[in-house]
Amino acid sequence: MKTNKIHFTKENERYLLYNERFSGNDNNEKRKRMKLYLLNVMESDLTPMQKFCISEHIMKGRAQKEIARQLGLNNSTICRHIAAGKKKLKKAAEFLDAGG
């Protein structure tokens, strides 16, 4: 009986490492926990403006200029709120991923 060999290449690496077929399970539970954790972080650690800007820009896909126009603020102000909020979320995600 011939044994099939699997070779890692740049083209198939992602498929081989993350596909259910090869891993035997998926990461849906981990993703659900991460999503709930990050939503809690958004509620507790982000300022109201950071939360609003991230919700509108990232979750709803609105342009920063559009949000700035709606709020009567400069585009760079919106950009700073988004960057600060993303930094907090990234720090929280790294903490959770590290087993915190």
C-alpha positions as CSV (number, residue, x, y, z in Angstrom):
1,M,0.0,0.0,0.0
2,K,1.4,3.4,-1.0
3,T,1.7,6.1,1.6
4,N,0.8,9.6,0.5
5,K,3.4,12.2,1.6
6,I,2.4,15.8,2.3
7,H,4.9,18.5,1.6
8,F,4.6,22.0,3.0
9,T,4.9,24.7,0.5
10,K,4.0,28.4,0.8
11,E,0.8,27.6,-1.3
12,N,-0.5,24.9,0.9
13,E,0.9,25.8,4.4
14,R,-2.2,27.7,5.5
15,Y,-4.6,24.9,4.3
16,L,-2.6,22.2,6.0
17,L,-2.2,23.9,9.3
18,Y,-5.7,25.3,9.7
19,N,-8.0,23.0,7.9
20,E,-10.3,20.8,10.0
21,R,-9.5,17.8,7.8
22,F,-5.9,17.7,9.0
23,S,-6.2,19.0,12.5
24,G,-9.0,16.8,13.6
25,N,-10.9,19.7,15.2
26,D,-11.5,23.4,14.6
27,N,-10.9,26.5,16.6
28,N,-14.5,27.6,16.8
29,E,-14.7,27.4,20.6
30,K,-11.4,29.4,21.0
31,R,-12.7,32.0,18.6
32,K,-16.0,32.3,20.5
33,R,-14.2,32.8,23.8
34,M,-11.9,35.3,22.2
35,K,-14.8,37.2,20.7
36,L,-16.7,37.4,24.0
37,Y,-13.5,38.4,25.9
38,L,-12.8,41.2,23.4
39,L,-16.4,42.4,23.5
40,N,-16.1,42.6,27.3
41,V,-12.8,44.5,26.9
42,M,-14.6,46.9,24.6
43,E,-17.3,47.5,27.2
44,S,-14.9,47.9,30.2
45,D,-11.6,49.2,28.9
46,L,-12.3,51.4,25.9
47,T,-13.5,55.0,26.2
48,P,-16.9,55.7,24.8
49,M,-15.3,57.4,21.8
50,Q,-12.9,54.6,21.1
51,K,-15.7,52.0,21.3
52,F,-17.9,54.1,19.0
53,C,-15.2,54.7,16.4
54,I,-14.1,51.0,16.4
55,S,-17.7,49.8,16.2
56,E,-18.4,52.1,13.3
57,H,-15.2,51.7,11.4
58,I,-14.2,48.1,11.9
59,M,-17.5,46.3,12.6
60,K,-19.7,48.3,10.3
61,G,-17.1,49.2,7.7
62,R,-17.7,53.0,7.7
63,A,-14.9,55.3,6.5
64,Q,-13.0,57.3,9.0
65,K,-13.9,60.5,7.1
66,E,-17.6,59.6,7.3
67,I,-17.4,59.1,11.1
68,A,-15.5,62.4,11.5
69,R,-18.0,64.3,9.4
70,Q,-20.9,62.8,11.5
71,L,-19.2,63.8,14.8
72,G,-17.9,67.1,13.5
73,L,-14.3,66.1,14.3
74,N,-11.1,66.0,12.4
75,N,-10.3,62.7,10.6
76,S,-7.0,62.5,12.5
77,T,-8.9,62.5,15.8
78,I,-11.0,59.6,14.7
79,C,-7.8,57.8,13.5
80,R,-6.2,58.3,17.0
81,H,-9.3,56.9,18.8
82,I,-9.3,53.8,16.6
83,A,-5.5,53.3,17.0
84,A,-5.7,53.6,20.8
85,G,-8.7,51.3,21.0
86,K,-7.0,48.7,18.7
87,K,-3.9,48.9,20.9
88,K,-5.9,48.1,24.0
89,L,-7.8,45.2,22.2
90,K,-4.5,43.8,20.9
91,K,-3.0,43.8,24.4
92,A,-6.0,42.1,25.8
93,A,-6.0,39.5,23.0
94,E,-2.3,38.7,23.6
95,F,-3.0,38.3,27.3
96,L,-5.8,35.8,26.6
97,D,-3.8,34.0,24.0
98,A,-0.9,33.6,26.5
99,G,-3.3,31.9,28.9
100,G,-4.2,34.8,31.1
